[in-house]
Each structure stands twice: as C-alpha cells, then as structure tokens.
Amino acid sequence: MRAIRHRRRSIPALAALAAAAVAAPVLLTATPAAAHPREGRLAKELVEEVTARGAYRHLARFQQIADANGGNRAAGTPGHAASAAYVHDTLKKAGYQVSYQDFDIHEAHTKTERTTVLGAGGRELATAAFTFTKSTPAGGLAAPLALARVDETPGCTADDYQPGAFTGKIALVKRGACTFVEKQRAAAAAGAVGVIVYNHSGTTPVRGGFSSPEEGIIPSAGITLADGEALTAAAARGEVSVRLDLDQEHVKKTTRNVIAETRGGRSDRVVSLGAHLDSVPEGPGINDNGSGSAGLLEVALKLADEGANKKGKGPANKVRFAWWSAEELGLLGSEHYVAQLSEKQKKDIALYLNFDMIASPNPVQFVYDGDDSDKVGAGAGPAGSAQIEALINGFLDKKGKPHEGSDFDGRSDYGPFIANGIPAGGTFAGAEGVKTAEQAGRYGGTAGAPYDPNYHGAGDNLKNLDLKVFDTNLDVIAHAVGTYAESLRSLGK
C-alpha cells in the first residue's frame, strides 16, 4: 500500500468520481443470467482448499527473491522482475492465459537537498527533497518567503495565496488536507518559484513526492514542524529570505504488470482481481504486498485445480487476476492498465476486487466501505460496490469474524477502476494507522500500536505476519472468486 504522500487524487475528488459513477455507472446492461449449475459449490470448494499454509510458500519465495536482490522487490529492480517471473511462470504451468504488460517508470536520485535561511542569524534547515521534484538552478534558488494561509485545507486552493504576494517568491505551506501535487500547483499558479512544506506533527521533515517527473513543476521540499513554525513567526515580523538548493536526477526504467485469465468464461462478464507485487526500496514487502499477491496466486492455482482452464469445465464468467507494479510510486501499474482499455473492455469488467496488506501483524479486519455506511471520506463506490461489501461482510459474519469498514481513500489499486465506474471492493488488515483500544478488544493485539509496525520498512518480512488474519482473508478471496465466477446475480447481472 502506497504512503499517503503519493496520493494522486484527493478524497473530495474520489467522492465526486464515485458519485458520478453511481449516477451514471459504466456497467453491463445484459439481463441477469440464470443460475449456473455449480453456483455456490465452487465457492465452498475453494474456501475448503485454499489455506494459509499453501499460500505461505509464495510468501517464502518472495522473501528469498528479496534476500537475493538487495533486500527488496521494488518496481524497476531485479527483485521485482524475479517476483513477476515467478508469478507468470507458476500460472502458465497451471494453464492460464498469462501475459506481461510493460510500462515505463522513473526513479529519483537526490544529490542535494538543502534549505538555508539567509541574513543575520541564518542557518541550514533539515530538508527532504520531494520525490520527482524539479531541481533548482545550480547554486540554489534564493528568494523571500511568502506564507500560504493556514486553515482546514492549508495551501490547497487559490484563496490560500494572496494575489500578487507570491510572485517570484518561495511559498511556505503547512502539510495536510490535500495532496502535495495540489499544494504545488496552487503555489505555482499564484506565481511562486518554489514551495517548502512544513510538517504538521513530529520532529522530522516532510517526505513528500509526486508520481512522476512531469508532476514536479517547481522545486519542492519538506522541512520540520518546528522549523516551519519558526519561519512563519519570523516572516510575520518582516521579510525572510531562504536559499533552496535541490538537485535530483530522474532515471527512466521499465517494469511490468502480470495479467492472467481463465481460458473459458464469458469475456463480457469479467471478474477482475488485483494485488500489487512491488515493495518499497526499504524492505522486502512481505505483508505489503506479498500477502495480497500470494493470496491471489494461491486462489488462482486452486481455481485451476477445479478445472478453470479445461474445456467444458471452466467457470461461467472469465476470471482475470492481475499483479500490479509501481503501486508504491502512485498506482502506476493499475492506472496504466485501465488507461489502455477501450470503453468496451472497461464495460466488460463486471467488478474489481483489491487485496493489499492482508497479513498485518497487529491487524484489524477491514472491508472497503462500498455503500458509504460509515460516512467517512470519499463516499460510496460505483453502483455494485455496496453489494460487493455485503457479500464479503456476510461471509465474515457466517464465519464469526469481526470486521469494520475502510474508506475508499485512494491509496490502493481500486482507484483507477472506481474512477471509471467499475464497482469495487476488497479487504486489508491495516497499514501505519494506530489500533484503538476498542479495536484491540475486538481483534486482540496491541492498542496504541500501528496495525503494521514494519510498514514500508526492512522489518516487513516473513517473521512479522499474522497468519490467522491472512487465512481469513484468503477465505474471503476464495469465496468471492468462487461466487462471482459462477454468478453475478448478486450484482443484478
């Protein structure tokens, strides 16, 4: 699961997209099919056959791959290439129609990241260049600071920048409420030649970023909360100038998605599932997202054992599994995939299920809130998302497993599907969020600690997983695949 700093769509934007999709969904218009003779049976068989022990072998393989390739499986690295080859070759042997989908990404290498307060009492500030920032001229960019308004959405909209006050200056903006892209664009539109974002908490500089070099339109960097507040106070008393010195190289690389689909089943009623295969550079990514990737792989193999790729024995509907690359860089793999689909191909996708971080060591059982019953954040998903949520919740209820909703906040690969009116759902077990006392009472674990203390770190390895919640989520995947492969009647199709 990508960090918040990479989010390309704000929550209001996703809400608007979802609302539009509900109002005018891009969905199949075919009349509901008659019940398939195996309806219900396939789901039951898959749930019985799919186990955490079986899927663990894939997690172990991902760990081995990371260990042999510098400790990670990040997009554009040998570790990711080897992971993709493992998934591809395993599914090809199982009889799936498997393909790679290559696309370009960029890697950022920062050479210089420095902010210096000029004049009497000047000092150098701890600075973090934004990923894919535009570099400053050689020797740095010296200019006065101009303060963006601090409100509930600091520096997010045009009215946070006093007209004429930012031309030729460096905007100082507080973190929060919207993406770094939105803050940068608003500052640039006001005439700023650079932007410095200061943190809203903690003692470290903001580590922000953009999804590609094209999004970096002016030099952008982060500083600490304390330094930001000190600059704000000084600028309120009189002009303060700084020198922002950023030098960053952007290297183009190629990475690939892996797409596998059953040989049979209706191609105009595609059941699509996805999980991102890439890790962050800092670790092997065994929970994030080896867990979702391994889960899909094991379910796909068991579906093949049930005859999914044998003539006359396949499911009623085509099942398509996807392992995305470059999710950690901003959902780039799933966005590339959806962008290259024709309108008909989009309409042929009946639903999309996403599984990202499903074995967190201090877990909560989250289910994406398709009907917006929680009234949090981005709103409901496209028409059909509520029924997907109901199917998952109903299954968990029958197993006696507690669960709760999770907002479609744009942090994982359901985003591009929702944006195109495709109903979506899925589960995850938590990332860097902190478990509440109430959640600890329901699920066990440690209150006041992150759901995954090793999120985006070297500790996200084979030793730091909760295999019980992993097993539960594998059952969810198996039940959903078995159900939708044979019938879309619960979606009204």
PyMOL commands that set and color helices and strands:
alter all, ss='L'
color gray80, all
select helices_A, chain A and resi 4-6+11-23+41-49+52-67+78-93+158-160+180-189+213-215+225-237+286-305+327-329+332-339+343-348+385-398+415-419+437-443+467-486+489-491
alter helices_A, ss='H'
color red, helices_A
select strands_A, chain A and resi 97-117+124-125+128-129+141-147+170-174+194-198+220-223+241-261+266-276+317-324+349-355+366-368+404-406+424-428
alter strands_A, ss='S'
color yellow, strands_A
deselect
rebuild
show_as cartoon
